[in-house]
Amino acid sequence: MQAAILGNVPALTGRYRAEQVWIGGRYGFHPHGVEFVPPHHDRVPAAMDDLLRFVARDAQP
């Protein structure tokens, strides 16, 4: 999925984002009134580790 979104951008390949992002909003400079604010970039590595542990489990819910 990352390759489809970023294309051929070697500097970003395999890296998590390093800044806060959001979807929507009118001006793009602050998250006021946006549609979605994902977790802060500092929390992404732990969230991904948690997701990978969940997917690797033998017993799925």
mmCIF file as Biopython writes it, N, C-alpha, C and O atoms, coordinates in Angstrom:
data_model
#
loop_
_atom_site.group_PDB
_atom_site.id
_atom_site.type_symbol
_atom_site.label_atom_id
_atom_site.label_alt_id
_atom_site.label_comp_id
_atom_site.label_asym_id
_atom_site.label_entity_id
_atom_site.label_seq_id
_atom_site.pdbx_PDB_ins_code
_atom_site.Cartn_x
_atom_site.Cartn_y
_atom_site.Cartn_z
_atom_site.occupancy
_atom_site.B_iso_or_equiv
_atom_site.auth_seq_id
_atom_site.auth_asym_id
_atom_site.pdbx_PDB_model_num
ATOM 1   N N  . MET A ? 1  ? 0.829   -1.180  0.000  1.0 0.0 1  A 1 
ATOM 2   C CA . MET A ? 1  ? 0.000   0.000   0.000  1.0 0.0 1  A 1 
ATOM 3   C C  . MET A ? 1  ? 0.879   1.251   0.000  1.0 0.0 1  A 1 
ATOM 4   O O  . MET A ? 1  ? 0.584   2.225   -0.693 1.0 0.0 1  A 1 
ATOM 5   N N  . GLN A ? 2  ? 1.955   1.217   0.778  1.0 0.0 2  A 1 
ATOM 6   C CA . GLN A ? 2  ? 2.831   2.385   0.839  1.0 0.0 2  A 1 
ATOM 7   C C  . GLN A ? 2  ? 3.403   2.709   -0.538 1.0 0.0 2  A 1 
ATOM 8   O O  . GLN A ? 2  ? 3.482   3.879   -0.912 1.0 0.0 2  A 1 
ATOM 9   N N  . ALA A ? 3  ? 3.800   1.694   -1.291 1.0 0.0 3  A 1 
ATOM 10  C CA . ALA A ? 3  ? 4.355   1.922   -2.625 1.0 0.0 3  A 1 
ATOM 11  C C  . ALA A ? 3  ? 3.311   2.543   -3.553 1.0 0.0 3  A 1 
ATOM 12  O O  . ALA A ? 3  ? 3.636   3.403   -4.371 1.0 0.0 3  A 1 
ATOM 13  N N  . ALA A ? 4  ? 2.054   2.104   -3.423 1.0 0.0 4  A 1 
ATOM 14  C CA . ALA A ? 4  ? 0.996   2.654   -4.264 1.0 0.0 4  A 1 
ATOM 15  C C  . ALA A ? 4  ? 0.737   4.120   -3.954 1.0 0.0 4  A 1 
ATOM 16  O O  . ALA A ? 4  ? 0.442   4.906   -4.854 1.0 0.0 4  A 1 
ATOM 17  N N  . ILE A ? 5  ? 0.847   4.487   -2.691 1.0 0.0 5  A 1 
ATOM 18  C CA . ILE A ? 5  ? 0.582   5.867   -2.288 1.0 0.0 5  A 1 
ATOM 19  C C  . ILE A ? 5  ? 1.771   6.778   -2.575 1.0 0.0 5  A 1 
ATOM 20  O O  . ILE A ? 5  ? 1.608   7.868   -3.123 1.0 0.0 5  A 1 
ATOM 21  N N  . LEU A ? 6  ? 2.957   6.329   -2.204 1.0 0.0 6  A 1 
ATOM 22  C CA . LEU A ? 6  ? 4.145   7.180   -2.309 1.0 0.0 6  A 1 
ATOM 23  C C  . LEU A ? 6  ? 4.883   7.051   -3.630 1.0 0.0 6  A 1 
ATOM 24  O O  . LEU A ? 6  ? 5.666   7.928   -3.997 1.0 0.0 6  A 1 
ATOM 25  N N  . GLY A ? 7  ? 4.638   5.960   -4.344 1.0 0.0 7  A 1 
ATOM 26  C CA . GLY A ? 7  ? 5.376   5.745   -5.580 1.0 0.0 7  A 1 
ATOM 27  C C  . GLY A ? 7  ? 6.832   5.432   -5.283 1.0 0.0 7  A 1 
ATOM 28  O O  . GLY A ? 7  ? 7.143   4.751   -4.306 1.0 0.0 7  A 1 
ATOM 29  N N  . ASN A ? 8  ? 7.703   5.921   -6.111 1.0 0.0 8  A 1 
ATOM 30  C CA . ASN A ? 8  ? 9.132   5.653   -5.961 1.0 0.0 8  A 1 
ATOM 31  C C  . ASN A ? 8  ? 9.790   6.776   -5.160 1.0 0.0 8  A 1 
ATOM 32  O O  . ASN A ? 8  ? 10.438  7.656   -5.727 1.0 0.0 8  A 1 
ATOM 33  N N  . VAL A ? 9  ? 9.620   6.737   -3.851 1.0 0.0 9  A 1 
ATOM 34  C CA . VAL A ? 9  ? 10.199  7.741   -2.960 1.0 0.0 9  A 1 
ATOM 35  C C  . VAL A ? 9  ? 11.078  7.007   -1.943 1.0 0.0 9  A 1 
ATOM 36  O O  . VAL A ? 9  ? 10.652  6.780   -0.811 1.0 0.0 9  A 1 
ATOM 37  N N  . PRO A ? 10 ? 12.308  6.632   -2.338 1.0 0.0 10 A 1 
ATOM 38  C CA . PRO A ? 10 ? 13.158  5.822   -1.460 1.0 0.0 10 A 1 
ATOM 39  C C  . PRO A ? 10 ? 13.395  6.424   -0.077 1.0 0.0 10 A 1 
ATOM 40  O O  . PRO A ? 10 ? 13.547  5.676   0.888  1.0 0.0 10 A 1 
ATOM 41  N N  . ALA A ? 11 ? 13.429  7.728   0.050  1.0 0.0 11 A 1 
ATOM 42  C CA . ALA A ? 11 ? 13.707  8.357   1.347  1.0 0.0 11 A 1 
ATOM 43  C C  . ALA A ? 11 ? 12.596  8.080   2.360  1.0 0.0 11 A 1 
ATOM 44  O O  . ALA A ? 11 ? 12.835  8.138   3.566  1.0 0.0 11 A 1 
ATOM 45  N N  . LEU A ? 12 ? 11.389  7.779   1.886  1.0 0.0 12 A 1 
ATOM 46  C CA . LEU A ? 12 ? 10.259  7.548   2.785  1.0 0.0 12 A 1 
ATOM 47  C C  . LEU A ? 12 ? 9.906   6.074   2.941  1.0 0.0 12 A 1 
ATOM 48  O O  . LEU A ? 12 ? 9.132   5.718   3.829  1.0 0.0 12 A 1 
ATOM 49  N N  . THR A ? 13 ? 10.454  5.225   2.103  1.0 0.0 13 A 1 
ATOM 50  C CA . THR A ? 13 ? 10.106  3.815   2.108  1.0 0.0 13 A 1 
ATOM 51  C C  . THR A ? 13 ? 10.433  3.158   3.443  1.0 0.0 13 A 1 
ATOM 52  O O  . THR A ? 13 ? 11.558  3.252   3.934  1.0 0.0 13 A 1 
ATOM 53  N N  . GLY A ? 14 ? 9.446   2.497   4.019  1.0 0.0 14 A 1 
ATOM 54  C CA . GLY A ? 14 ? 9.634   1.762   5.259  1.0 0.0 14 A 1 
ATOM 55  C C  . GLY A ? 14 ? 9.715   2.612   6.511  1.0 0.0 14 A 1 
ATOM 56  O O  . GLY A ? 14 ? 10.057  2.103   7.578  1.0 0.0 14 A 1 
ATOM 57  N N  . ARG A ? 15 ? 9.413   3.875   6.406  1.0 0.0 15 A 1 
ATOM 58  C CA . ARG A ? 15 ? 9.478   4.769   7.569  1.0 0.0 15 A 1 
ATOM 59  C C  . ARG A ? 15 ? 8.082   5.219   7.957  1.0 0.0 15 A 1 
ATOM 60  O O  . ARG A ? 15 ? 7.194   5.359   7.116  1.0 0.0 15 A 1 
ATOM 61  N N  . TYR A ? 16 ? 7.913   5.441   9.248  1.0 0.0 16 A 1 
ATOM 62  C CA . TYR A ? 16 ? 6.657   6.008   9.729  1.0 0.0 16 A 1 
ATOM 63  C C  . TYR A ? 16 ? 6.720   7.523   9.627  1.0 0.0 16 A 1 
ATOM 64  O O  . TYR A ? 16 ? 7.800   8.111   9.580  1.0 0.0 16 A 1 
ATOM 65  N N  . ARG A ? 17 ? 5.563   8.138   9.594  1.0 0.0 17 A 1 
ATOM 66  C CA . ARG A ? 17 ? 5.529   9.599   9.497  1.0 0.0 17 A 1 
ATOM 67  C C  . ARG A ? 17 ? 6.166   10.244  10.723 1.0 0.0 17 A 1 
ATOM 68  O O  . ARG A ? 17 ? 6.173   9.665   11.809 1.0 0.0 17 A 1 
ATOM 69  N N  . ALA A ? 18 ? 6.695   11.436  10.539 1.0 0.0 18 A 1 
ATOM 70  C CA . ALA A ? 18 ? 7.421   12.131  11.612 1.0 0.0 18 A 1 
ATOM 71  C C  . ALA A ? 18 ? 6.747   13.434  12.010 1.0 0.0 18 A 1 
ATOM 72  O O  . ALA A ? 18 ? 7.361   14.278  12.661 1.0 0.0 18 A 1 
ATOM 73  N N  . GLU A ? 19 ? 5.494   13.603  11.625 1.0 0.0 19 A 1 
ATOM 74  C CA . GLU A ? 19 ? 4.770   14.822  11.989 1.0 0.0 19 A 1 
ATOM 75  C C  . GLU A ? 19 ? 3.284   14.507  12.095 1.0 0.0 19 A 1 
ATOM 76  O O  . GLU A ? 19 ? 2.815   13.505  11.556 1.0 0.0 19 A 1 
ATOM 77  N N  . GLN A ? 20 ? 2.554   15.355  12.785 1.0 0.0 20 A 1 
ATOM 78  C CA . GLN A ? 20 ? 1.116   15.168  12.929 1.0 0.0 20 A 1 
ATOM 79  C C  . GLN A ? 20 ? 0.438   15.457  11.600 1.0 0.0 20 A 1 
ATOM 80  O O  . GLN A ? 20 ? 0.816   16.385  10.884 1.0 0.0 20 A 1 
ATOM 81  N N  . VAL A ? 21 ? -0.559  14.660  11.280 1.0 0.0 21 A 1 
ATOM 82  C CA . VAL A ? 21 ? -1.331  14.840  10.054 1.0 0.0 21 A 1 
ATOM 83  C C  . VAL A ? 21 ? -2.815  14.773  10.397 1.0 0.0 21 A 1 
ATOM 84  O O  . VAL A ? 21 ? -3.183  14.376  11.503 1.0 0.0 21 A 1 
ATOM 85  N N  . TRP A ? 22 ? -3.666  15.161  9.451  1.0 0.0 22 A 1 
ATOM 86  C CA . TRP A ? 22 ? -5.104  15.035  9.615  1.0 0.0 22 A 1 
ATOM 87  C C  . TRP A ? 22 ? -5.748  15.043  8.249  1.0 0.0 22 A 1 
ATOM 88  O O  . TRP A ? 22 ? -5.123  15.400  7.250  1.0 0.0 22 A 1 
ATOM 89  N N  . ILE A ? 23 ? -7.019  14.642  8.219  1.0 0.0 23 A 1 
ATOM 90  C CA . ILE A ? 23 ? -7.763  14.572  6.965  1.0 0.0 23 A 1 
ATOM 91  C C  . ILE A ? 23 ? -8.912  15.558  7.047  1.0 0.0 23 A 1 
ATOM 92  O O  . ILE A ? 23 ? -9.686  15.549  8.003  1.0 0.0 23 A 1 
ATOM 93  N N  . GLY A ? 24 ? -9.017  16.403  6.043  1.0 0.0 24 A 1 
ATOM 94  C CA . GLY A ? 24 ? -10.090 17.381  5.984  1.0 0.0 24 A 1 
ATOM 95  C C  . GLY A ? 24 ? -9.651  18.726  6.524  1.0 0.0 24 A 1 
ATOM 96  O O  . GLY A ? 24 ? -8.461  18.999  6.679  1.0 0.0 24 A 1 
ATOM 97  N N  . GLY A ? 25 ? -10.629 19.551  6.803  1.0 0.0 25 A 1 
ATOM 98  C CA . GLY A ? 25 ? -10.325 20.893  7.291  1.0 0.0 25 A 1 
ATOM 99  C C  . GLY A ? 25 ? -10.315 21.894  6.157  1.0 0.0 25 A 1 
ATOM 100 O O  . GLY A ? 25 ? -10.229 21.524  4.986  1.0 0.0 25 A 1 
ATOM 101 N N  . ARG A ? 26 ? -10.403 23.139  6.504  1.0 0.0 26 A 1 
ATOM 102 C CA . ARG A ? 26 ? -10.512 24.179  5.484  1.0 0.0 26 A 1 
ATOM 103 C C  . ARG A ? 26 ? -9.179  24.771  5.071  1.0 0.0 26 A 1 
ATOM 104 O O  . ARG A ? 26 ? -8.982  25.080  3.895  1.0 0.0 26 A 1 
ATOM 105 N N  . TYR A ? 27 ? -8.267  24.935  6.003  1.0 0.0 27 A 1 
ATOM 106 C CA . TYR A ? 27 ? -7.071  25.692  5.670  1.0 0.0 27 A 1 
ATOM 107 C C  . TYR A ? 27 ? -5.793  24.874  5.697  1.0 0.0 27 A 1 
ATOM 108 O O  . TYR A ? 27 ? -4.783  25.298  5.134  1.0 0.0 27 A 1 
ATOM 109 N N  . GLY A ? 28 ? -5.810  23.709  6.338  1.0 0.0 28 A 1 
ATOM 110 C CA . GLY A ? 28 ? -4.656  22.837  6.345  1.0 0.0 28 A 1 
ATOM 111 C C  . GLY A ? 28 ? -3.560  23.181  7.332  1.0 0.0 28 A 1 
ATOM 112 O O  . GLY A ? 28 ? -2.553  22.476  7.393  1.0 0.0 28 A 1 
ATOM 113 N N  . PHE A ? 29 ? -3.725  24.249  8.111  1.0 0.0 29 A 1 
ATOM 114 C CA . PHE A ? 29 ? -2.672  24.662  9.039  1.0 0.0 29 A 1 
ATOM 115 C C  . PHE A ? 29 ? -2.934  24.224  10.477 1.0 0.0 29 A 1 
ATOM 116 O O  . PHE A ? 29 ? -2.028  24.268  11.308 1.0 0.0 29 A 1 
ATOM 117 N N  . HIS A ? 30 ? -4.157  23.803  10.780 1.0 0.0 30 A 1 
ATOM 118 C CA . HIS A ? 30 ? -4.497  23.339  12.121 1.0 0.0 30 A 1 
ATOM 119 C C  . HIS A ? 30 ? -5.624  22.316  11.996 1.0 0.0 30 A 1 
ATOM 120 O O  . HIS A ? 30 ? -6.359  22.332  11.010 1.0 0.0 30 A 1 
ATOM 121 N N  . PRO A ? 31 ? -5.772  21.426  12.983 1.0 0.0 31 A 1 
ATOM 122 C CA . PRO A ? 31 ? -6.772  20.368  12.869 1.0 0.0 31 A 1 
ATOM 123 C C  . PRO A ? 31 ? -8.189  20.756  13.290 1.0 0.0 31 A 1 
ATOM 124 O O  . PRO A ? 31 ? -9.042  19.878  13.427 1.0 0.0 31 A 1 
ATOM 125 N N  . HIS A ? 32 ? -8.461  22.028  13.495 1.0 0.0 32 A 1 
ATOM 126 C CA . HIS A ? 32 ? -9.798  22.452  13.908 1.0 0.0 32 A 1 
ATOM 127 C C  . HIS A ? 32 ? -10.817 22.140  12.808 1.0 0.0 32 A 1 
ATOM 128 O O  . HIS A ? 32 ? -10.658 22.570  11.665 1.0 0.0 32 A 1 
ATOM 129 N N  . GLY A ? 33 ? -11.852 21.398  13.159 1.0 0.0 33 A 1 
ATOM 130 C CA . GLY A ? 33 ? -12.929 21.114  12.221 1.0 0.0 33 A 1 
ATOM 131 C C  . GLY A ? 33 ? -12.611 20.056  11.178 1.0 0.0 33 A 1 
ATOM 132 O O  . GLY A ? 33 ? -13.312 19.972  10.170 1.0 0.0 33 A 1 
ATOM 133 N N  . VAL A ? 34 ? -11.591 19.254  11.381 1.0 0.0 34 A 1 
ATOM 134 C CA . VAL A ? 34 ? -11.230 18.241  10.394 1.0 0.0 34 A 1 
ATOM 135 C C  . VAL A ? 34 ? -12.091 16.992  10.559 1.0 0.0 34 A 1 
ATOM 136 O O  . VAL A ? 34 ? -12.804 16.846  11.552 1.0 0.0 34 A 1 
ATOM 137 N N  . GLU A ? 35 ? -12.019 16.099  9.586  1.0 0.0 35 A 1 
ATOM 138 C CA . GLU A ? 35 ? -12.789 14.862  9.615  1.0 0.0 35 A 1 
ATOM 139 C C  . GLU A ? 35 ? -12.150 13.794  10.494 1.0 0.0 35 A 1 
ATOM 140 O O  . GLU A ? 35 ? -12.855 13.045  11.170 1.0 0.0 35 A 1 
ATOM 141 N N  . PHE A ? 36 ? -10.823 13.717  10.490 1.0 0.0 36 A 1 
ATOM 142 C CA . PHE A ? 36 ? -10.135 12.646  11.218 1.0 0.0 36 A 1 
ATOM 143 C C  . PHE A ? 36 ? -8.738  13.095  11.610 1.0 0.0 36 A 1 
ATOM 144 O O  . PHE A ? 36 ? -8.008  13.658  10.794 1.0 0.0 36 A 1 
ATOM 145 N N  . VAL A ? 37 ? -8.366  12.845  12.865 1.0 0.0 37 A 1 
ATOM 146 C CA . VAL A ? 37 ? -7.003  13.098  13.345 1.0 0.0 37 A 1 
ATOM 147 C C  . VAL A ? 37 ? -6.454  11.761  13.841 1.0 0.0 37 A 1 
ATOM 148 O O  . VAL A ? 37 ? -6.913  11.252  14.863 1.0 0.0 37 A 1 
ATOM 149 N N  . PRO A ? 38 ? -5.483  11.188  13.139 1.0 0.0 38 A 1 
ATOM 150 C CA . PRO A ? 38 ? -4.911  9.915   13.579 1.0 0.0 38 A 1 
ATOM 151 C C  . PRO A ? 38 ? -4.029  10.110  14.804 1.0 0.0 38 A 1 
ATOM 152 O O  . PRO A ? 38 ? -3.783  11.245  15.212 1.0 0.0 38 A 1 
ATOM 153 N N  . PRO A ? 39 ? -3.551  9.021   15.395 1.0 0.0 39 A 1 
ATOM 154 C CA . PRO A ? 39 ? -2.676  9.147   16.562 1.0 0.0 39 A 1 
ATOM 155 C C  . PRO A ? 39 ? -1.447  10.006  16.269 1.0 0.0 39 A 1 
ATOM 156 O O  . PRO A ? 39 ? -0.980  10.080  15.132 1.0 0.0 39 A 1 
ATOM 157 N N  . HIS A ? 40 ? -0.940  10.642  17.303 1.0 0.0 40 A 1 
ATOM 158 C CA . HIS A ? 40 ? 0.274   11.450  17.187 1.0 0.0 40 A 1 
ATOM 159 C C  . HIS A ? 40 ? 1.396   10.584  16.632 1.0 0.0 40 A 1 
ATOM 160 O O  . HIS A ? 40 ? 1.459   9.388   16.917 1.0 0.0 40 A 1 
ATOM 161 N N  . HIS A ? 41 ? 2.271   11.175  15.850 1.0 0.0 41 A 1 
ATOM 162 C CA . HIS A ? 41 ? 3.334   10.404  15.192 1.0 0.0 41 A 1 
ATOM 163 C C  . HIS A ? 41 ? 4.230   9.665   16.174 1.0 0.0 41 A 1 
ATOM 164 O O  . HIS A ? 41 ? 4.804   8.636   15.815 1.0 0.0 41 A 1 
ATOM 165 N N  . ASP A ? 42 ? 4.368   10.151  17.389 1.0 0.0 42 A 1 
ATOM 166 C CA . ASP A ? 42 ? 5.188   9.447   18.382 1.0 0.0 42 A 1 
ATOM 167 C C  . ASP A ? 42 ? 4.567   8.112   18.804 1.0 0.0 42 A 1 
ATOM 168 O O  . ASP A ? 42 ? 5.267   7.234   19.308 1.0 0.0 42 A 1 
ATOM 169 N N  . ARG A ? 43 ? 3.264   7.959   18.599 1.0 0.0 43 A 1 
ATOM 170 C CA . ARG A ? 43 ? 2.566   6.741   19.015 1.0 0.0 43 A 1 
ATOM 171 C C  . ARG A ? 43 ? 2.453   5.706   17.903 1.0 0.0 43 A 1 
ATOM 172 O O  . ARG A ? 43 ? 2.038   4.575   18.159 1.0 0.0 43 A 1 
ATOM 173 N N  . VAL A ? 44 ? 2.809   6.066   16.685 1.0 0.0 44 A 1 
ATOM 174 C CA . VAL A ? 44 ? 2.640   5.163   15.546 1.0 0.0 44 A 1 
ATOM 175 C C  . VAL A ? 44 ? 3.483   3.889   15.663 1.0 0.0 44 A 1 
ATOM 176 O O  . VAL A ? 44 ? 2.937   2.809   15.437 1.0 0.0 44 A 1 
ATOM 177 N N  . PRO A ? 45 ? 4.773   3.945   16.000 1.0 0.0 45 A 1 
ATOM 178 C CA . PRO A ? 45 ? 5.547   2.697   16.081 1.0 0.0 45 A 1 
ATOM 179 C C  . PRO A ? 45 ? 4.953   1.684   17.067 1.0 0.0 45 A 1 
ATOM 180 O O  . PRO A ? 45 ? 4.881   0.497   16.751 1.0 0.0 45 A 1 
ATOM 181 N N  . ALA A ? 46 ? 4.537   2.121   18.231 1.0 0.0 46 A 1 
ATOM 182 C CA . ALA A ? 46 ? 3.940   1.206   19.210 1.0 0.0 46 A 1 
ATOM 183 C C  . ALA A ? 46 ? 2.607   0.658   18.704 1.0 0.0 46 A 1 
ATOM 184 O O  . ALA A ? 46 ? 2.301   -0.515  18.916 1.0 0.0 46 A 1 
ATOM 185 N N  . ALA A ? 47 ? 1.822   1.488   18.044 1.0 0.0 47 A 1 
ATOM 186 C CA . ALA A ? 47 ? 0.543   1.031   17.499 1.0 0.0 47 A 1 
ATOM 187 C C  . ALA A ? 47 ? 0.764   -0.015  16.408 1.0 0.0 47 A 1 
ATOM 188 O O  . ALA A ? 47 ? 0.032   -1.002  16.339 1.0 0.0 47 A 1 
ATOM 189 N N  . MET A ? 48 ? 1.755   0.192   15.569 1.0 0.0 48 A 1 
ATOM 190 C CA . MET A ? 48 ? 2.067   -0.786  14.527 1.0 0.0 48 A 1 
ATOM 191 C C  . MET A ? 48 ? 2.587   -2.085  15.124 1.0 0.0 48 A 1 
ATOM 192 O O  . MET A ? 48 ? 2.236   -3.165  14.648 1.0 0.0 48 A 1 
ATOM 193 N N  . ASP A ? 49 ? 3.418   -1.999  16.158 1.0 0.0 49 A 1 
ATOM 194 C CA . ASP A ? 49 ? 3.893   -3.207  16.842 1.0 0.0 49 A 1 
ATOM 195 C C  . ASP A ? 49 ? 2.713   -3.992  17.409 1.0 0.0 49 A 1 
ATOM 196 O O  . ASP A ? 49 ? 2.671   -5.218  17.307 1.0 0.0 49 A 1 
ATOM 197 N N  . ASP A ? 50 ? 1.760   -3.285  18.004 1.0 0.0 50 A 1 
ATOM 198 C CA . ASP A ? 50 ? 0.571   -3.926  18.551 1.0 0.0 50 A 1 
ATOM 199 C C  . ASP A ? 50 ? -0.235  -4.605  17.443 1.0 0.0 50 A 1 
ATOM 200 O O  . ASP A ? 50 ? -0.696  -5.733  17.617 1.0 0.0 50 A 1 
ATOM 201 N N  . LEU A ? 51 ? -0.406  -3.935  16.321 1.0 0.0 51 A 1 
ATOM 202 C CA . LEU A ? 51 ? -1.133  -4.515  15.191 1.0 0.0 51 A 1 
ATOM 203 C C  . LEU A ? 51 ? -0.438  -5.776  14.684 1.0 0.0 51 A 1 
ATOM 204 O O  . LEU A ? 51 ? -1.096  -6.783  14.423 1.0 0.0 51 A 1 
ATOM 205 N N  . LEU A ? 52 ? 0.873   -5.730  14.545 1.0 0.0 52 A 1 
ATOM 206 C CA . LEU A ? 52 ? 1.614   -6.895  14.055 1.0 0.0 52 A 1 
ATOM 207 C C  . LEU A ? 52 ? 1.527   -8.069  15.028 1.0 0.0 52 A 1 
ATOM 208 O O  . LEU A ? 52 ? 1.423   -9.218  14.598 1.0 0.0 52 A 1 
ATOM 209 N N  . ARG A ? 53 ? 1.569   -7.797  16.327 1.0 0.0 53 A 1 
ATOM 210 C CA . ARG A ? 53 ? 1.396   -8.867  17.314 1.0 0.0 53 A 1 
ATOM 211 C C  . ARG A ? 53 ? -0.003  -9.482  17.202 1.0 0.0 53 A 1 
ATOM 212 O O  . ARG A ? 53 ? -0.157  -10.699 17.298 1.0 0.0 53 A 1 
ATOM 213 N N  . PHE A ? 54 ? -1.007  -8.648  17.001 1.0 0.0 54 A 1 
ATOM 214 C CA . PHE A ? 54 ? -2.379  -9.131  16.856 1.0 0.0 54 A 1 
ATOM 215 C C  . PHE A ? 54 ? -2.516  -10.021 15.623 1.0 0.0 54 A 1 
ATOM 216 O O  . PHE A ? 54 ? -3.110  -11.097 15.699 1.0 0.0 54 A 1 
ATOM 217 N N  . VAL A ? 55 ? -1.979  -9.588  14.505 1.0 0.0 55 A 1 
ATOM 218 C CA . VAL A ? 55 ? -2.085  -10.346 13.256 1.0 0.0 55 A 1 
ATOM 219 C C  . VAL A ? 55 ? -1.334  -11.672 13.349 1.0 0.0 55 A 1 
ATOM 220 O O  . VAL A ? 55 ? -1.758  -12.662 12.752 1.0 0.0 55 A 1 
ATOM 221 N N  . ALA A ? 56 ? -0.239  -11.705 14.081 1.0 0.0 56 A 1 
ATOM 222 C CA . ALA A ? 56 ? 0.595   -12.908 14.176 1.0 0.0 56 A 1 
ATOM 223 C C  . ALA A ? 56 ? 0.045   -13.942 15.158 1.0 0.0 56 A 1 
ATOM 224 O O  . ALA A ? 56 ? 0.551   -15.063 15.208 1.0 0.0 56 A 1 
ATOM 225 N N  . ARG A ? 57 ? -0.971  -13.593 15.931 1.0 0.0 57 A 1 
ATOM 226 C CA . ARG A ? 57 ? -1.520  -14.538 16.913 1.0 0.0 57 A 1 
ATOM 227 C C  . ARG A ? 57 ? -2.115  -15.753 16.216 1.0 0.0 57 A 1 
ATOM 228 O O  . ARG A ? 57 ? -2.636  -15.657 15.105 1.0 0.0 57 A 1 
ATOM 229 N N  . ASP A ? 58 ? -2.029  -16.901 16.889 1.0 0.0 58 A 1 
ATOM 230 C CA . ASP A ? 58 ? -2.651  -18.117 16.359 1.0 0.0 58 A 1 
ATOM 231 C C  . ASP A ? 58 ? -4.163  -18.094 16.560 1.0 0.0 58 A 1 
ATOM 232 O O  . ASP A ? 58 ? -4.915  -18.498 15.674 1.0 0.0 58 A 1 
ATOM 233 N N  . ALA A ? 59 ? -4.602  -17.630 17.708 1.0 0.0 59 A 1 
ATOM 234 C CA . ALA A ? 59 ? -6.030  -17.593 18.032 1.0 0.0 59 A 1 
ATOM 235 C C  . ALA A ? 59 ? -6.587  -16.220 17.695 1.0 0.0 59 A 1 
ATOM 236 O O  . ALA A ? 59 ? -6.294  -15.238 18.377 1.0 0.0 59 A 1 
ATOM 237 N N  . GLN A ? 60 ? -7.384  -16.155 16.649 1.0 0.0 60 A 1 
ATOM 238 C CA . GLN A ? 60 ? -8.011  -14.899 16.255 1.0 0.0 60 A 1 
ATOM 239 C C  . GLN A ? 60 ? -9.402  -14.826 16.872 1.0 0.0 60 A 1 
ATOM 240 O O  . GLN A ? 60 ? -10.065 -15.855 17.004 1.0 0.0 60 A 1 
ATOM 241 N N  . PRO A ? 61 ? -9.857  -13.643 17.252 1.0 0.0 61 A 1 
ATOM 242 C CA . PRO A ? 61 ? -11.201 -13.515 17.845 1.0 0.0 61 A 1 
ATOM 243 C C  . PRO A ? 61 ? -12.296 -13.799 16.826 1.0 0.0 61 A 1 
ATOM 244 O O  . PRO A ? 61 ? -13.480 -13.735 17.159 1.0 0.0 61 A 1 
#
